[in-house]
Amino acid sequence: MEFTVHQQILLCVFAIAFAMGALGQKTRFCTMGAVSDWINMGDTARMRSWVFAMAIALGGVVTLEATGTINLSAETFPPYRTANFAWLRYLVGGFMFGVGMTLASGCGNRTLVRIGGGNVKSLTVLLVAAVCAYLMLWTPLFETAFAPWIQATTINLSTYGMPTQEVGSILAGMFGLAPSRTLNLTVSALVTIALFVWVFSSRDFRDNFDAVLGGTAVGVAVLSAWYLTGGPMGQAWKEYAEMATEIPSRVQTQSFTFISPMGDGVRYLMDPTKFAYINFGVMALAGVILGGFAYALATKGFRYERFFTFKDFANHVLGGALMGIGGVLAMGCTVGQAITGVSTLAMGSILVFFSIVIGAALTMKYQYWRLGQET
């Protein structure tokens, strides 16, 4: 039986995701925890770990694009650098996701890792988020409830001389300069340096091995996937898909994101004989869960965790719903937009990152206020 390039890509994705899940279990890399530590304790170690992942991915993308190895201004999934700047979509979706991940006790990636560790709460979040993502992606819900106001508020940057929503392209348009790949790469490189300087300016971060390792693992995983799907092997993958009898799902240059794959996973489970539905995202979900599970078993850290109150259950269900809807609306999550998207230096991804942080921070403040009122 021929081992096709499509199968090779999916196997590589699974291996990268497995390693990310195992290291996520070890280091407890958690973007919601990053916001919580910062807001509640003034501890920025996990926030810097998150930003460190962004810096690694962004710096790697600059290098790969400068050498002509990949081109993320061409078609990607999702279309990060599109000139159609749906600013309200990014803000609303990101805010919803930030609120949701706080109620659900973790972002998409952390939810998968915790499932591997035996957490039934996270399994509930995954099921709810996956169903909601499926409804957004594969039913008329999005076109009916969201597309009209998104289209009405979307700005076509190309009419202003900005071919993409990269920060460099936007700056060029604002100052009347000719947009160029060189300018975009220069701006991206300067932002990368600034992120690294901020991250390592903290001794607490530098001395926190797990924080450094967690950020490294996620940043390298995102960069590896960009190279895998956008480099030479990725080009062969796209050529294979064009000639395949049964066209595989989502054969595009892409990297890790975890909400739309949840919806794709539901689509596959509804028709499990349709192997073309097993795509990059579905393999990523499976890899992270099993990687977290393997590490938990190997270190005897597997712990069954369940709900003890209905209020806790309701919060997690609501959180999962907001994550599924908000994540699709924002075109990504704390990894899919705030790391993978930021690595393209798309303005929309930056807006989503800040919206998620604001949504999570405000929800945490409200939760602590309510706790104070009840005591």
C-alpha positions in Angstrom: 0.0 0.0 0.0 1.4 3.4 -1.0 2.3 5.8 1.8 1.1 9.0 0.2 2.4 12.5 1.0 -1.0 13.3 2.5 -0.6 10.5 5.0 3.0 11.6 5.7 1.8 15.1 6.5 -0.9 13.9 8.8 1.6 11.6 10.6 4.0 14.4 11.1 1.3 16.7 12.4 0.3 14.0 14.9 3.9 13.6 16.1 4.4 17.3 16.6 1.1 17.6 18.4 1.9 14.6 20.5 5.1 16.2 21.7 3.3 19.5 22.3 0.7 17.7 24.4 3.3 15.8 26.5 5.3 19.0 27.1 2.1 20.9 27.8 1.3 18.4 30.5 4.8 18.7 32.0 5.1 22.4 31.9 1.4 23.3 32.5 1.6 25.8 29.6 -1.7 27.6 29.9 -2.8 30.9 28.4 -5.7 31.4 30.8 -3.3 30.7 33.7 -1.0 33.3 32.2 -3.8 36.0 32.4 -4.8 34.7 35.9 -1.3 34.9 37.3 -0.8 38.4 35.9 -4.2 39.8 37.0 -4.4 38.1 40.5 -0.8 37.9 41.6 1.2 40.2 39.4 3.2 37.1 38.2 4.1 37.4 34.5 6.1 34.2 34.1 3.4 32.3 32.2 2.4 35.4 30.3 6.0 35.7 29.1 6.0 32.0 28.2 3.0 32.7 26.0 4.7 35.8 24.4 8.0 33.7 24.1 6.1 31.2 21.9 4.9 34.1 19.8 8.4 35.4 19.4 9.9 32.0 18.4 7.2 31.5 15.8 7.4 35.0 14.5 11.2 35.0 14.3 11.1 31.6 12.5 8.5 32.8 10.0 10.7 35.9 9.2 13.6 33.6 8.5 11.6 31.2 6.4 10.0 33.9 4.4 13.2 35.8 3.9 14.8 32.7 2.4 11.8 32.1 0.2 11.0 28.8 1.9 7.4 29.7 2.6 5.0 32.5 1.6 2.2 33.2 4.2 0.9 36.0 2.1 -0.5 33.4 -0.3 -3.5 31.2 0.7 -3.4 30.0 4.3 -6.0 28.5 6.6 -7.4 30.6 8.1 -6.6 33.6 5.9 -4.6 35.6 8.4 -3.2 38.2 6.1 -6.3 38.8 4.1 -6.9 42.4 3.0 -10.5 42.1 4.2 -10.0 43.5 7.7 -13.0 42.3 9.8 -12.1 44.3 12.9 -15.4 43.8 14.7 -15.3 40.1 14.1 -11.9 39.9 15.7 -12.9 42.0 18.7 -16.2 40.3 19.5 -14.9 36.8 18.8 -11.8 37.3 20.8 -13.7 38.7 23.8 -16.2 35.9 23.7 -13.3 33.3 23.7 -11.6 35.1 26.6 -14.8 35.0 28.7 -15.4 31.4 27.7 -11.9 30.0 28.4 -12.1 31.6 31.9 -15.4 30.0 32.7 -14.1 26.7 31.2 -10.9 26.7 33.2 -8.6 26.7 30.2 -8.1 27.6 26.5 -8.5 25.1 23.7 -5.0 23.7 23.9 -5.1 23.4 27.7 -8.5 21.7 27.5 -7.1 19.0 25.3 -4.0 18.5 27.5 -6.2 18.2 30.7 -8.4 15.6 29.0 -5.3 13.5 28.5 -4.7 13.9 32.3 -8.1 12.5 33.2 -10.2 15.7 33.5 -13.9 15.1 32.8 -14.6 18.8 33.2 -12.4 19.5 30.2 -14.0 16.6 28.2 -17.3 18.3 28.8 -15.9 21.6 27.5 -14.5 19.9 24.4 -17.8 18.3 23.6 -19.8 21.5 23.9 -17.1 23.6 22.1 -16.9 21.0 19.3 -20.7 21.0 18.7 -20.8 24.8 18.7 -17.8 25.0 16.3 -19.5 22.5 14.0 -22.7 24.6 14.0 -20.7 27.7 13.1 -18.7 25.9 10.4 -21.0 23.4 8.8 -24.6 24.8 9.2 -26.2 28.0 8.1 -25.8 29.5 11.6 -22.7 31.6 10.7 -24.2 33.0 7.5 -27.5 33.8 9.2 -26.5 35.3 12.5 -22.9 36.6 11.9 -22.1 37.2 8.2 -24.4 40.2 7.7 -22.8 42.4 10.4 -19.3 41.1 9.7 -19.6 42.1 6.0 -21.0 45.4 6.9 -18.1 46.3 9.2 -15.3 44.8 7.2 -12.7 47.2 5.7 -11.1 46.3 2.3 -7.6 47.5 3.0 -6.6 47.0 -0.7 -8.6 50.1 -1.6 -6.2 52.1 0.6 -3.1 50.7 -1.0 -2.6 48.0 1.6 -2.4 44.6 0.0 -2.5 42.7 3.3 -3.3 43.3 6.9 0.3 42.8 8.0 1.5 45.5 10.3 4.2 46.5 7.9 1.7 46.8 5.0 -0.6 48.9 7.2 2.2 51.2 8.3 3.3 51.6 4.7 -0.2 52.7 3.7 -0.5 55.1 6.7 2.7 56.9 5.8 2.3 56.8 2.0 5.1 54.3 1.4 5.2 51.6 -1.2 4.3 48.3 0.5 7.0 45.7 0.0 8.0 42.3 1.3 11.3 43.8 2.6 9.5 46.3 4.7 7.1 43.7 6.1 10.0 41.4 7.0 11.9 44.3 8.6 9.0 45.3 10.8 8.4 41.6 11.8 12.1 41.3 12.7 12.0 44.4 14.9 8.8 43.2 16.6 10.5 39.8 17.2 13.5 41.4 18.8 11.2 43.6 21.0 9.3 40.5 22.2 12.4 38.6 23.0 13.8 41.6 25.0 10.6 41.9 27.0 10.4 38.2 27.7 13.9 37.8 28.9 14.0 41.1 30.9 12.4 39.1 33.7 14.7 37.0 35.9 11.7 35.2 37.2 11.0 34.0 33.7 14.6 33.2 32.9 14.9 31.1 36.1 11.6 29.2 35.5 12.6 26.2 33.4 9.0 25.0 32.8 7.9 28.5 31.6 10.9 28.6 29.1 10.3 25.0 28.0 6.6 25.4 27.6 6.9 28.5 25.4 9.7 26.9 23.4 7.6 23.8 22.7 4.6 25.6 21.5 6.5 28.2 19.4 8.6 25.5 17.7 5.5 23.4 17.1 3.8 26.3 15.3 6.9 27.1 13.3 7.4 23.4 12.4 3.8 23.1 11.1 4.3 26.3 8.9 7.4 24.7 7.4 5.7 21.3 7.0 2.6 22.7 5.1 4.2 25.7 3.4 7.6 24.3 2.4 8.6 21.7 -0.2 6.6 18.9 1.4 3.6 21.1 1.6 3.8 22.0 -2.1 3.9 18.2 -2.9 0.9 17.8 -0.6 -1.1 20.4 -2.5 -0.2 18.8 -5.9 -1.3 15.4 -4.6 -4.6 16.9 -3.4 -5.3 18.3 -6.8 -5.0 14.9 -8.4 -6.6 12.8 -5.7 -9.8 10.9 -6.4 -11.2 11.9 -3.1 -10.0 15.4 -2.3 -8.6 15.6 1.3 -10.0 18.3 3.7 -8.2 21.6 4.2 -5.1 21.0 2.2 -3.6 24.5 2.7 -0.6 26.1 4.3 -1.5 26.2 8.0 -0.3 25.7 11.5 -1.9 24.9 14.9 -5.3 26.1 15.9 -7.8 24.2 18.0 -11.4 25.4 17.7 -12.2 24.9 14.0 -10.6 21.4 14.2 -13.1 20.6 17.0 -15.9 21.3 14.5 -14.1 19.3 11.8 -13.8 16.5 14.3 -17.6 16.4 14.8 -18.0 16.4 11.0 -15.8 13.4 10.8 -17.4 11.5 13.6 -20.8 11.9 12.0 -19.4 10.1 8.9 -16.4 8.0 10.2 -16.0 6.2 6.9 -15.2 9.5 5.2 -11.4 9.4 5.7 -11.0 12.6 3.6 -12.4 14.4 6.7 -9.4 13.4 8.8 -7.4 16.6 8.3 -4.5 18.5 9.8 -6.7 19.9 12.6 -8.3 16.5 13.5 -4.8 14.9 13.8 -3.6 17.8 15.9 -6.5 17.3 18.4 -5.7 13.6 18.7 -2.0 14.2 19.1 -2.3 16.7 21.9 -4.8 14.6 23.8 -2.7 11.4 23.5 0.5 13.3 24.2 -0.9 14.6 27.4 -2.3 11.2 28.3 1.0 9.5 27.7 2.9 11.9 29.9 0.3 11.7 32.6 0.5 7.9 32.6 4.3 7.8 32.5 4.7 10.2 35.5 1.7 8.7 37.4 0.0 12.1 37.1 -3.3 10.8 35.6 -6.1 12.0 37.9 -9.8 11.6 37.5 -11.4 15.0 38.0 -15.2 15.6 37.8 -17.8 18.1 38.6 -19.1 18.5 42.2 -21.7 21.2 41.8 -24.2 22.1 39.1 -23.0 25.7 39.1 -19.5 24.4 38.1 -21.0 22.2 35.4 -23.1 25.1 34.0 -20.1 27.5 34.0 -18.0 25.0 32.0 -20.9 24.3 29.5 -21.4 28.1 29.0 -17.6 28.5 28.7 -17.4 25.7 26.1 -20.2 27.3 24.1 -18.5 30.7 24.1 -15.2 29.1 23.1 -16.7 27.3 20.2 -18.7 30.2 18.8 -16.1 32.9 19.7 -13.2 30.8 18.4 -14.7 30.4 15.0 -15.8 34.0 14.9 -12.3 35.2 15.8 -10.8 32.7 13.3 -8.6 31.2 16.1 -7.9 30.8 19.8 -5.0 31.6 22.1 -2.8 29.4 20.0 -4.5 29.7 16.6 -4.6 33.5 16.6 -2.4 34.7 19.4 0.6 32.5 18.4 0.0 31.1 14.9 -1.7 34.2 13.7 0.7 36.6 15.4 3.6 34.7 13.7 2.2 36.2 10.5 2.1 39.7 12.2 -1.5 40.1 11.0 -3.3 43.0 12.6 -6.4 40.9 13.1 -4.4 38.3 15.1 -3.1 41.1 17.4 -6.6 42.4 18.0 -7.8 38.9 18.9 -4.9 38.4 21.3 -5.8 41.6 23.2 -9.5 40.9 23.1 -9.0 37.5 24.6 -6.8 38.9 27.4 -9.4 41.7 28.1 -12.3 39.2 28.1 -10.5 36.8 30.4 -9.3 39.6 32.8 -12.7 41.2 33.1 -14.3 37.8 33.7 -11.8 37.0 36.5 -12.4 40.4 38.1 -16.1 39.7 38.0 -15.7 36.3 39.5 -13.6 37.6 42.4 -16.1 40.4 43.0 -19.0 37.8 43.1 -16.9 35.7 45.5 -16.5 38.6 47.8 -20.2 39.3 47.7 -21.1 35.7 48.7 -18.7 35.6 51.6 
